[in-house]
Amino acid sequence: MEFNHIPVLPQEAVDALSIRLGGVYVDGTLGGGGHAALILEKLGGTGRLIGIDQDINAITATRNRLKIEAIHDNFHNLSQILKDNNIPKVDGVLLDLGVSSHQLDTPERGFSYRFQGHLDMRMNQSAELTAKTIINTYTQEQLTDIFFTFGEERHSRRIARAIINARKIAPIETTLELSAIIEKATPRRYGDGPHPAMRTFMALRIAVNNELHPLDRALESIIECLNPGGRISVITFHSLEDRIVKRCFNRLADPCTCPRDIPYCACGKLPVLKVITKKPILPTKEELSHNSRAHSAKLRVGEKIHETAIATPKTGP
């Protein structure tokens, strides 16, 4: 199976890892292996690269093409994956969050409002929850909350009501059925704005795969797995994702819990992370011209500077 994937912010994300020969690196969202190929190139035949992905199709195709260690799992479980493979720490981790180009362009996966397919949207196809289940069984209030919270859809209530009314007549089975319901429920758009179903489909995908709720904890766990000096590159495509990454990085860069009005730190919590990107790195105009998936991408980078267990009180005047 072909699993083509044009990586987003490829050089920026990989260069930010400051890859050293002989190091151990993780591509936590392997996909089609676009980022992984660049990491391998920089390793120059030395060191070790581990690829992780929830999608078994990505694992099979990319493992065969790049001949790398590829593990069918979720990057949230990196700590246990490293233990299982007798790896104490790693020197860098890259995460490209969101849906892959292959998944979007495979109609039967149900991720796209542009193609006819079953309402699936599972990244891990062995998982139970599907978009069809959510659309046909969740209450109007639950649907409204999903569309508004995860999709930032301002017409979330109208869309949820339209879905409830439509499924009273017959179950909603396919992506194009749902897309048509959403279009009919939302006001007409003028110009070249996004498709009316874009935000709702994104919200459903996030809900099906539980992408946001454990992300903060996953980032902290991954940073714990880094050697001092190791780096983490995270590419996001959603304002909520980016906010979670930014807040996590900032919290680990300044973990002091002392009242701000005291003249020195007494809690002893030293920074775990140095934020390399004060502002996110965005795609260039050149990349945007040939890779539409890059339009909402943001890259944030952090460098591990202390182990989380370190807590030596700092003194001051």
C-alpha positions as a Markdown table, in Angstrom:
| # | Residue | x | y | z |
|---|---|---|---|---|
| 1 | Met | 0.0 | 0.0 | 0.0 |
| 2 | Glu | 1.3 | 3.5 | -0.9 |
| 3 | Phe | 1.4 | 5.8 | 2.0 |
| 4 | Asn | 2.5 | 9.0 | 0.6 |
| 5 | His | 2.9 | 12.0 | 2.9 |
| 6 | Ile | 4.3 | 15.4 | 2.2 |
| 7 | Pro | 5.7 | 16.4 | 5.6 |
| 8 | Val | 4.8 | 19.8 | 7.0 |
| 9 | Leu | 7.6 | 22.2 | 8.1 |
| 10 | Pro | 10.0 | 19.4 | 7.3 |
| 11 | Gln | 13.4 | 21.1 | 7.5 |
| 12 | Glu | 12.3 | 23.4 | 10.4 |
| 13 | Ala | 11.0 | 20.6 | 12.6 |
| 14 | Val | 13.9 | 18.3 | 12.0 |
| 15 | Asp | 16.6 | 20.9 | 12.2 |
| 16 | Ala | 15.2 | 22.1 | 15.5 |
| 17 | Leu | 16.0 | 18.7 | 17.0 |
| 18 | Ser | 19.8 | 19.5 | 16.6 |
| 19 | Ile | 20.4 | 15.9 | 15.7 |
| 20 | Arg | 23.7 | 14.5 | 16.7 |
| 21 | Leu | 25.4 | 11.4 | 15.2 |
| 22 | Gly | 24.9 | 8.3 | 17.4 |
| 23 | Gly | 21.8 | 9.8 | 19.1 |
| 24 | Val | 18.4 | 8.1 | 19.7 |
| 25 | Tyr | 15.4 | 9.8 | 18.2 |
| 26 | Val | 11.6 | 9.2 | 18.1 |
| 27 | Asp | 9.1 | 10.2 | 15.4 |
| 28 | Gly | 6.0 | 9.9 | 17.5 |
| 29 | Thr | 3.7 | 10.4 | 14.5 |
| 30 | Leu | 5.4 | 8.3 | 11.8 |
| 31 | Gly | 2.7 | 8.6 | 9.0 |
| 32 | Gly | 4.3 | 8.3 | 5.6 |
| 33 | Gly | 7.8 | 8.8 | 7.0 |
| 34 | Gly | 8.5 | 12.2 | 5.6 |
| 35 | His | 10.1 | 13.6 | 8.8 |
| 36 | Ala | 11.6 | 10.2 | 9.6 |
| 37 | Ala | 13.5 | 10.1 | 6.3 |
| 38 | Leu | 15.1 | 13.5 | 7.1 |
| 39 | Ile | 16.0 | 12.3 | 10.6 |
| 40 | Leu | 17.7 | 9.2 | 9.1 |
| 41 | Glu | 19.5 | 11.4 | 6.7 |
| 42 | Lys | 21.0 | 13.5 | 9.5 |
| 43 | Leu | 21.9 | 10.5 | 11.5 |
| 44 | Gly | 24.0 | 9.3 | 8.6 |
| 45 | Gly | 23.7 | 5.6 | 9.4 |
| 46 | Thr | 24.5 | 6.1 | 13.0 |
| 47 | Gly | 22.3 | 6.1 | 16.1 |
| 48 | Arg | 18.7 | 4.9 | 16.3 |
| 49 | Leu | 15.3 | 6.0 | 15.1 |
| 50 | Ile | 12.0 | 4.7 | 16.4 |
| 51 | Gly | 8.8 | 5.4 | 14.6 |
| 52 | Ile | 5.4 | 5.3 | 16.4 |
| 53 | Asp | 1.9 | 5.5 | 14.9 |
| 54 | Gln | -1.6 | 4.5 | 15.7 |
| 55 | Asp | -2.3 | 3.7 | 12.1 |
| 56 | Ile | -1.3 | 0.1 | 11.2 |
| 57 | Asn | -1.2 | 1.0 | 7.5 |
| 58 | Ala | 1.3 | 3.7 | 8.2 |
| 59 | Ile | 3.4 | 1.3 | 10.3 |
| 60 | Thr | 3.5 | -1.4 | 7.6 |
| 61 | Ala | 4.2 | 0.8 | 4.6 |
| 62 | Thr | 6.8 | 3.1 | 6.2 |
| 63 | Arg | 8.6 | 0.2 | 8.0 |
| 64 | Asn | 9.1 | -1.5 | 4.7 |
| 65 | Arg | 10.1 | 1.6 | 2.8 |
| 66 | Leu | 12.5 | 3.1 | 5.4 |
| 67 | Lys | 13.6 | -0.1 | 7.1 |
| 68 | Ile | 13.2 | 1.4 | 10.6 |
| 69 | Glu | 11.9 | 0.3 | 13.9 |
| 70 | Ala | 8.2 | 1.1 | 13.7 |
| 71 | Ile | 5.8 | 0.4 | 16.6 |
| 72 | His | 2.0 | 0.3 | 16.4 |
| 73 | Asp | 1.1 | 2.4 | 19.4 |
| 74 | Asn | 0.3 | 5.9 | 20.6 |
| 75 | Phe | 3.1 | 8.4 | 21.4 |
| 76 | His | 1.3 | 9.0 | 24.7 |
| 77 | Asn | 2.7 | 5.7 | 25.7 |
| 78 | Leu | 6.4 | 6.6 | 24.9 |
| 79 | Ser | 7.6 | 5.9 | 28.4 |
| 80 | Gln | 6.4 | 2.3 | 28.4 |
| 81 | Ile | 7.6 | 1.8 | 24.8 |
| 82 | Leu | 11.1 | 2.8 | 25.7 |
| 83 | Lys | 11.0 | 0.5 | 28.7 |
| 84 | Asp | 9.9 | -2.4 | 26.5 |
| 85 | Asn | 12.8 | -1.7 | 24.1 |
| 86 | Asn | 15.4 | -1.2 | 26.9 |
| 87 | Ile | 16.0 | 2.4 | 26.0 |
| 88 | Pro | 16.6 | 4.6 | 29.1 |
| 89 | Lys | 16.3 | 8.0 | 27.5 |
| 90 | Val | 16.2 | 9.6 | 24.0 |
| 91 | Asp | 17.8 | 12.7 | 22.4 |
| 92 | Gly | 14.8 | 14.0 | 20.5 |
| 93 | Val | 11.2 | 13.5 | 19.8 |
| 94 | Leu | 9.2 | 14.9 | 16.9 |
| 95 | Leu | 5.3 | 15.1 | 16.9 |
| 96 | Asp | 3.2 | 16.1 | 13.9 |
| 97 | Leu | -0.2 | 16.2 | 15.4 |
| 98 | Gly | -3.5 | 15.9 | 13.5 |
| 99 | Val | -4.6 | 13.8 | 10.5 |
| 100 | Ser | -2.2 | 12.7 | 7.8 |
| 101 | Ser | -2.6 | 13.4 | 4.1 |
| 102 | His | -3.1 | 9.7 | 3.4 |
| 103 | Gln | -5.9 | 9.4 | 5.9 |
| 104 | Leu | -7.6 | 12.5 | 4.5 |
| 105 | Asp | -7.3 | 11.2 | 0.9 |
| 106 | Thr | -8.5 | 7.6 | 1.7 |
| 107 | Pro | -12.4 | 7.9 | 1.5 |
| 108 | Glu | -13.1 | 4.7 | 3.4 |
| 109 | Arg | -11.4 | 6.2 | 6.5 |
| 110 | Gly | -14.1 | 8.8 | 6.7 |
| 111 | Phe | -11.9 | 11.8 | 7.6 |
| 112 | Ser | -12.8 | 14.1 | 4.7 |
| 113 | Tyr | -16.0 | 15.9 | 3.9 |
| 114 | Arg | -14.9 | 15.9 | 0.3 |
| 115 | Phe | -15.2 | 12.2 | -0.4 |
| 116 | Gln | -17.9 | 9.6 | 0.1 |
| 117 | Gly | -17.1 | 7.2 | 2.9 |
| 118 | His | -18.3 | 5.6 | 6.1 |
| 119 | Leu | -18.3 | 7.9 | 9.2 |
| 120 | Asp | -15.3 | 6.3 | 10.8 |
| 121 | Met | -12.4 | 8.7 | 11.6 |
| 122 | Arg | -10.5 | 6.3 | 13.8 |
| 123 | Met | -6.7 | 6.8 | 13.6 |
| 124 | Asn | -6.3 | 3.4 | 15.4 |
| 125 | Gln | -8.7 | 1.2 | 13.5 |
| 126 | Ser | -8.9 | -1.3 | 16.4 |
| 127 | Ala | -10.5 | 1.4 | 18.6 |
| 128 | Glu | -14.3 | 1.1 | 19.2 |
| 129 | Leu | -15.6 | 4.6 | 19.1 |
| 130 | Thr | -16.4 | 5.9 | 15.6 |
| 131 | Ala | -17.8 | 9.2 | 14.2 |
| 132 | Lys | -20.9 | 7.3 | 13.2 |
| 133 | Thr | -21.6 | 6.4 | 16.8 |
| 134 | Ile | -21.2 | 9.9 | 18.0 |
| 135 | Ile | -23.4 | 11.4 | 15.3 |
| 136 | Asn | -26.2 | 8.9 | 15.8 |
| 137 | Thr | -26.2 | 8.4 | 19.5 |
| 138 | Tyr | -25.0 | 11.5 | 21.3 |
| 139 | Thr | -27.5 | 14.1 | 22.6 |
| 140 | Gln | -27.9 | 17.5 | 21.0 |
| 141 | Glu | -26.1 | 19.0 | 24.0 |
| 142 | Gln | -23.2 | 16.6 | 23.7 |
| 143 | Leu | -22.9 | 17.3 | 19.9 |
| 144 | Thr | -23.0 | 21.0 | 20.4 |
| 145 | Asp | -20.3 | 20.9 | 23.0 |
| 146 | Ile | -18.0 | 18.8 | 20.8 |
| 147 | Phe | -18.5 | 21.1 | 17.7 |
| 148 | Phe | -18.0 | 24.3 | 19.8 |
| 149 | Thr | -15.1 | 23.1 | 22.0 |
| 150 | Phe | -13.1 | 21.1 | 19.5 |
| 151 | Gly | -14.0 | 22.8 | 16.3 |
| 152 | Glu | -14.7 | 26.3 | 17.6 |
| 153 | Glu | -17.7 | 26.2 | 15.4 |
| 154 | Arg | -20.0 | 29.2 | 16.0 |
| 155 | His | -23.0 | 27.5 | 14.5 |
| 156 | Ser | -22.5 | 24.4 | 16.7 |
| 157 | Arg | -26.0 | 24.5 | 18.1 |
| 158 | Arg | -27.7 | 24.8 | 14.7 |
| 159 | Ile | -25.6 | 22.0 | 13.3 |
| 160 | Ala | -26.3 | 19.7 | 16.3 |
| 161 | Arg | -30.1 | 20.4 | 16.0 |
| 162 | Ala | -30.0 | 19.6 | 12.2 |
| 163 | Ile | -28.2 | 16.3 | 12.9 |
| 164 | Ile | -30.8 | 15.3 | 15.5 |
| 165 | Asn | -33.6 | 16.0 | 13.2 |
| 166 | Ala | -32.0 | 14.1 | 10.3 |
| 167 | Arg | -31.3 | 11.0 | 12.3 |
| 168 | Lys | -34.9 | 10.8 | 13.4 |
| 169 | Ile | -35.8 | 9.9 | 9.8 |
| 170 | Ala | -32.8 | 7.6 | 9.2 |
| 171 | Pro | -29.3 | 6.9 | 10.6 |
| 172 | Ile | -26.6 | 9.1 | 9.2 |
| 173 | Glu | -24.2 | 6.7 | 7.5 |
| 174 | Thr | -21.7 | 8.5 | 5.3 |
| 175 | Thr | -19.5 | 11.6 | 5.2 |
| 176 | Leu | -21.3 | 13.2 | 2.3 |
| 177 | Glu | -24.6 | 12.8 | 4.1 |
| 178 | Leu | -23.2 | 14.6 | 7.1 |
| 179 | Ser | -21.6 | 17.2 | 5.0 |
| 180 | Ala | -24.8 | 18.0 | 3.3 |
| 181 | Ile | -26.7 | 18.3 | 6.6 |
| 182 | Ile | -24.1 | 20.7 | 7.9 |
| 183 | Glu | -24.1 | 22.8 | 4.7 |
| 184 | Lys | -27.9 | 23.1 | 4.9 |
| 185 | Ala | -27.8 | 24.1 | 8.6 |
| 186 | Thr | -25.2 | 26.9 | 8.2 |
| 187 | Pro | -25.7 | 30.3 | 6.7 |
| 188 | Arg | -24.4 | 30.7 | 3.1 |
| 189 | Arg | -20.8 | 31.7 | 2.8 |
| 190 | Tyr | -19.3 | 34.1 | 0.3 |
| 191 | Gly | -15.9 | 34.2 | -1.2 |
| 192 | Asp | -13.2 | 31.6 | -0.7 |
| 193 | Gly | -13.8 | 30.8 | 3.0 |
| 194 | Pro | -13.4 | 27.3 | 4.4 |
| 195 | His | -16.0 | 24.6 | 3.7 |
| 196 | Pro | -19.0 | 24.8 | 6.1 |
| 197 | Ala | -18.3 | 21.2 | 7.3 |
| 198 | Met | -14.5 | 21.7 | 7.9 |
| 199 | Arg | -14.7 | 22.6 | 11.6 |
| 200 | Thr | -17.4 | 20.0 | 12.5 |
| 201 | Phe | -15.4 | 17.2 | 10.8 |
| 202 | Met | -12.2 | 18.4 | 12.6 |
| 203 | Ala | -14.1 | 18.4 | 15.9 |
| 204 | Leu | -15.5 | 14.9 | 15.3 |
| 205 | Arg | -12.0 | 13.6 | 14.5 |
| 206 | Ile | -10.6 | 15.1 | 17.7 |
| 207 | Ala | -13.4 | 13.6 | 19.8 |
| 208 | Val | -13.2 | 10.1 | 18.2 |
| 209 | Asn | -9.4 | 9.9 | 18.8 |
| 210 | Asn | -9.4 | 11.8 | 22.2 |
| 211 | Glu | -6.6 | 14.0 | 20.9 |
| 212 | Leu | -6.7 | 16.9 | 23.3 |
| 213 | His | -7.6 | 15.7 | 26.8 |
| 214 | Pro | -4.4 | 13.7 | 27.5 |
| 215 | Leu | -2.1 | 15.8 | 25.4 |
| 216 | Asp | -0.7 | 17.9 | 28.2 |
| 217 | Arg | 0.1 | 14.8 | 30.3 |
| 218 | Ala | 1.6 | 13.1 | 27.2 |
| 219 | Leu | 3.9 | 16.1 | 26.6 |
| 220 | Glu | 5.2 | 16.1 | 30.2 |
| 221 | Ser | 5.8 | 12.3 | 30.0 |
| 222 | Ile | 7.7 | 12.7 | 26.7 |
| 223 | Ile | 9.9 | 15.4 | 28.1 |
| 224 | Glu | 10.7 | 13.2 | 31.1 |
| 225 | Cys | 12.0 | 10.7 | 28.5 |
| 226 | Leu | 14.5 | 13.1 | 27.1 |
| 227 | Asn | 18.2 | 13.3 | 28.0 |
| 228 | Pro | 19.3 | 16.7 | 29.2 |
| 229 | Gly | 20.0 | 18.6 | 26.1 |
| 230 | Gly | 17.4 | 16.6 | 24.2 |
| 231 | Arg | 14.7 | 18.4 | 22.2 |
| 232 | Ile | 11.1 | 18.1 | 21.4 |
| 233 | Ser | 9.5 | 19.5 | 18.2 |
| 234 | Val | 5.7 | 19.7 | 18.1 |
| 235 | Ile | 3.7 | 20.7 | 15.0 |
| 236 | Thr | 0.1 | 21.6 | 15.7 |
| 237 | Phe | -2.8 | 22.4 | 13.3 |
| 238 | His | -5.4 | 23.6 | 15.8 |
| 239 | Ser | -5.5 | 26.6 | 18.1 |
| 240 | Leu | -6.4 | 24.4 | 21.1 |
| 241 | Glu | -3.5 | 22.0 | 20.4 |
| 242 | Asp | -1.1 | 24.9 | 20.1 |
| 243 | Arg | -2.4 | 26.5 | 23.3 |
| 244 | Ile | -1.8 | 23.2 | 25.2 |
| 245 | Val | 1.7 | 22.9 | 23.9 |
| 246 | Lys | 2.5 | 26.5 | 24.6 |
| 247 | Arg | 1.2 | 26.4 | 28.2 |
| 248 | Cys | 2.9 | 23.1 | 28.9 |
| 249 | Phe | 6.3 | 24.4 | 27.7 |
| 250 | Asn | 5.9 | 27.6 | 29.6 |
| 251 | Arg | 4.9 | 25.8 | 32.8 |
| 252 | Leu | 8.0 | 23.5 | 32.6 |
| 253 | Ala | 10.2 | 26.5 | 31.8 |
| 254 | Asp | 9.0 | 28.3 | 34.9 |
| 255 | Pro | 7.7 | 25.8 | 37.4 |
| 256 | Cys | 8.2 | 28.0 | 40.5 |
| 257 | Thr | 5.2 | 28.0 | 42.7 |
| 258 | Cys | 6.4 | 30.7 | 45.1 |
| 259 | Pro | 4.2 | 33.9 | 45.5 |
| 260 | Arg | 5.3 | 36.5 | 43.0 |
| 261 | Asp | 5.8 | 39.1 | 45.7 |
| 262 | Ile | 8.6 | 37.4 | 47.5 |
| 263 | Pro | 12.2 | 38.4 | 46.4 |
| 264 | Tyr | 13.6 | 34.9 | 45.9 |
| 265 | Cys | 12.5 | 31.3 | 45.1 |
| 266 | Ala | 11.9 | 29.1 | 48.1 |
| 267 | Cys | 10.2 | 26.1 | 46.5 |
| 268 | Gly | 13.3 | 24.8 | 44.8 |
| 269 | Lys | 11.7 | 23.9 | 41.5 |
| 270 | Leu | 14.2 | 24.5 | 38.8 |
| 271 | Pro | 13.2 | 24.8 | 35.1 |
| 272 | Val | 12.9 | 21.5 | 33.3 |
| 273 | Leu | 12.7 | 22.9 | 29.8 |
| 274 | Lys | 14.1 | 25.8 | 27.8 |
| 275 | Val | 11.6 | 27.2 | 25.3 |
| 276 | Ile | 13.5 | 27.5 | 22.0 |
| 277 | Thr | 10.7 | 29.1 | 20.1 |
| 278 | Lys | 9.3 | 32.2 | 21.9 |
| 279 | Lys | 6.9 | 32.5 | 19.0 |
| 280 | Pro | 5.8 | 29.5 | 16.9 |
| 281 | Ile | 7.6 | 28.8 | 13.6 |
| 282 | Leu | 5.2 | 29.1 | 10.6 |
| 283 | Pro | 5.4 | 27.7 | 7.1 |
| 284 | Thr | 7.0 | 29.8 | 4.4 |
| 285 | Lys | 5.0 | 31.1 | 1.5 |
| 286 | Glu | 6.8 | 28.7 | -0.7 |
| 287 | Glu | 5.7 | 25.7 | 1.4 |
| 288 | Leu | 2.1 | 27.0 | 1.5 |
| 289 | Ser | 2.1 | 27.2 | -2.3 |
| 290 | His | 2.7 | 23.5 | -2.7 |
| 291 | Asn | 1.3 | 21.9 | 0.5 |
| 292 | Ser | -2.2 | 23.0 | 1.5 |
| 293 | Arg | -2.0 | 20.9 | 4.7 |
| 294 | Ala | 0.6 | 23.4 | 6.0 |
| 295 | His | -1.8 | 26.4 | 6.2 |
| 296 | Ser | -2.7 | 26.2 | 9.9 |
| 297 | Ala | 0.6 | 24.6 | 11.0 |
| 298 | Lys | 2.7 | 25.9 | 13.9 |
| 299 | Leu | 5.9 | 24.5 | 15.3 |
| 300 | Arg | 7.1 | 24.9 | 18.9 |
| 301 | Val | 10.4 | 23.5 | 20.2 |
| 302 | Gly | 11.7 | 22.9 | 23.7 |
| 303 | Glu | 15.0 | 21.7 | 25.1 |
| 304 | Lys | 15.3 | 19.6 | 28.3 |
| 305 | Ile | 17.7 | 21.3 | 30.7 |
| 306 | His | 17.1 | 19.5 | 34.0 |
| 307 | Glu | 15.5 | 16.2 | 35.1 |
| 308 | Thr | 12.1 | 16.8 | 36.6 |
| 309 | Ala | 13.2 | 15.4 | 40.0 |
| 310 | Ile | 15.7 | 18.1 | 40.5 |
| 311 | Ala | 14.6 | 20.6 | 43.2 |
| 312 | Thr | 17.5 | 22.5 | 44.7 |
| 313 | Pro | 16.4 | 25.7 | 46.4 |
| 314 | Lys | 17.7 | 28.8 | 44.7 |
| 315 | Thr | 18.9 | 31.6 | 47.0 |
| 316 | Gly | 18.7 | 35.3 | 46.5 |
| 317 | Pro | 18.8 | 38.6 | 48.4 |
